[in-house]
């Protein structure tokens, strides 16, 4: 089911909390605008993570979601509602 979007593309952008994302890719699957892709968190972004995030990252091979097409976001909120870790928030670009 697709939500009715209230914003033009690029007004609102999704932000991923690196300490929460487990790379389960629910956002990738649910986003109708292909905003997200699953990837590997680069080593230079791992050092500042909290201990639990580092443990989870090590266990899941550092897979996380990335907003590779954030400018396409239309603020439908499906990613926020679907993320089991509550790692995504929508913010004004």
VOGU-3710 file (C-alpha; in Angstrom, 3 decimals, decimal comma):
1> xxxxxxxxxx> 0,000/0,000/0,000  1,473/3,353/-1,030  0,894/6,415/1,139  -0,265/9,691/-0,258  2,751/11,966/-0,232  2,434/15,570/0,758  5,835/16,908/-0,271  7,551/17,474/-3,568  10,760/15,479/-4,029  13,759/16,941/-2,211
11> xxxxxxxxxx> 11,890/19,034/0,387  12,147/16,341/3,043  15,060/13,921/3,306  15,471/10,709/5,316  18,323/10,565/7,834  19,668/7,221/9,062  20,949/6,856/12,615  24,161/4,838/12,157  24,018/3,676/15,791  20,635/2,023/15,196
21> xxxxxxxxxx> 20,685/0,697/11,597  21,149/-3,075/11,380  20,987/-3,305/7,599  17,823/-5,402/7,489  16,818/-3,520/4,306  13,142/-3,078/5,198  13,421/0,534/4,005  14,948/-0,612/0,720  12,031/-2,981/0,133  9,240/-0,583/1,096
31> xxxxxxxxxx> 10,385/2,718/-0,485  8,409/3,444/-3,678  10,996/6,047/-4,776  14,176/3,924/-4,556  15,758/6,264/-2,033  17,625/3,498/-0,170  20,276/0,893/-0,970  21,982/-1,628/1,263  25,746/-1,242/1,542  28,738/-1,654/3,837
41> xxxxxxxxxx> 29,492/1,093/6,343  32,985/2,431/5,526  35,657/1,888/8,212  36,101/5,632/8,753  32,428/5,900/9,836  32,627/2,970/12,286  34,991/4,481/14,865  32,509/6,977/16,296  29,741/4,440/16,850  28,570/3,417/20,302
51> xxxxxxxxxx> 29,750/0,038/21,637  26,477/-1,813/20,917  26,432/-0,456/17,354  30,008/-1,676/16,853  29,100/-5,137/18,153  26,002/-5,325/15,919  28,009/-4,015/12,967  30,681/-6,661/13,432  28,037/-9,396/13,655  26,131/-8,293/10,538
61> xxxxxxxxxx> 29,170/-7,565/8,362  28,669/-3,788/8,701  25,625/-3,861/6,400  23,545/-0,705/6,639  21,056/1,219/4,554  22,149/4,337/2,699  20,109/7,165/1,192  21,627/7,043/-2,285  18,710/8,940/-3,836  17,610/11,146/-0,929
71> xxxxxxxxxx> 16,555/13,869/-3,373  13,782/11,559/-4,635  12,118/11,287/-1,188  8,510/12,453/-1,150  8,045/12,091/2,624  5,535/9,242/2,487  6,949/7,921/5,793  6,892/4,238/4,833  10,578/3,872/5,705  10,069/5,380/9,162
81> xxxxxxxxxx> 7,077/3,146/9,880  8,794/-0,003/8,596  12,242/0,281/10,194  12,373/-2,214/13,086  15,232/-0,310/14,754  13,574/3,114/14,435  16,762/4,258/12,732  15,159/6,616/10,194  13,743/10,084/10,667  12,519/12,551/8,084
91> xxx> 13,932/16,061/8,175  13,627/19,184/6,067  16,394/19,242/3,469
//
